[in-house]
Amino acid sequence: MNDILNTKLKTEKTPDSRKTGRNVSKKIYTVKAESISHSFSAHQVLDNVSFQVEKGEIFGLLGPSGAGKTTLIKILTGQLSQDNGTAELLGRDTRRLGAEERRQIGAMMDNLGLYDRLSIYNNLSFYADILHVSRRKINGILKELGLYEARNKAVAKLSKGMKNRLSLARALMNDAQILFLDEPTAGLDPATTREIHHTLRQQKEQGCTIFLTTHNMYEAENLCGQVALLGEGRIIEIGSPTEICQKYNHLNKLRITLRDGKNVVLENNSSSALAVKEFLEKNMITSIHSTEPTLETVFVELTGKGLNEYE
């Protein structure tokens, strides 16, 4: 099935191959969005959004709550039709996804969709039957996500972290070609977050494409090969985390803490040399750090707001 679907995915030649006329290499895109716009009544949620996601990459959509991330996932998975623009998933228009494409989608949304009265195991059994996959897969997935020992516990008695892991387990049941994960680690402790990140990296190594929404800049920087910054429905920057941060390297400063408790921020270049020299000669410095730009600081520069200021 996967081999058949792979042949349907659209490919594009690289610029070098266009010049030479030879098919030097091809990029396979699992997701393509072009000029997507959508409104609810008079409120525009998405405004001319365009991007492409290569097969086998982790793509991060980074933005605050209310920026339009969940709406975009619903459009890409065929749950909602956009007002304008085109969206393709696995080579097909998302407004016309068939059963074949839907079987290749795994989703972990923020509303979880779990049954509180059923046990962990019975929740997955229920979804295995719906997805027409063998129940024999369940124990292996539960062991991978650290839920096997609690498999008979009712969902109502689970912590938030365990519920998130169970929701991810459900998304992994059908060996999907693409996973849509909406804020998969929001509100979780660091240990649970690391476990989920480990599982996502394993999925990527197996060739799965992952579309991840988050407002956690560290998650985006650590997991994603490409990120898009979404603010008020518009993509304001896109590229690898490293490329984006280097593009805005003028935000790189020197932060100096003096012995009297004052903090001094200087440009991280030769213009600050004399000031730093004077502080050192007078033994005034407690600590000195460079403040390289992060996705958070880039977002603030472009929008004037932090990732949590829209909520």
Helices and strands as residue ranges (DSSP letters): H 2-8, E 11-13, H 15-20, E 26-40, E 43-54, E 58-62, H 69-76, E 84-89, E 92-93, G 94-96, H 99-102, E 105-108, H 120-131, G 135-137, H 138-144, G 148-150, G 155-157, H 160-172, E 178-182, H 190-205, E 209-214, H 217-223, E 226-231, E 234-239, H 241-247, G 249-251, E 253-258, E 263-267, G 270-272, H 273-281, E 285-291, H 295-303
